[in-house]
């Protein structure tokens, strides 16, 4: 089984601040997004609604650019990242270790923890 690489929230933040072209995907539910948002543009693909976007994922995401996936704690994002690699051959997928919760602790304490 292929798995995404792990990236710490602070390392992802540094890369984003340096202007790297990273596709940031948030797989949390809409109500979770309302509770705690990143201060970066994200593509919101809630896993519970995967039937709505699964068929068009290769049109939605650029295989040539890295994909960083985030959720609440890092489990759902790991599953989504593994799926991208195994089913669609994405070569550069990162799982944000600890998810939005770790982001709040490591990067931006204004992001609420839940």
Buried (B, 14 or more C-beta within 10 A) or exposed (E): EEEBEBBBBEBBBEBBEEEEEBBBBBBBBEEBBEBBBBEBEBBBBBBEEBEEBEEEBEEEBEEEEBBBBBBBBBEBBBBBBBBBBEEEEBEBBBBBBBBBBBBBBBBBEEBEEE
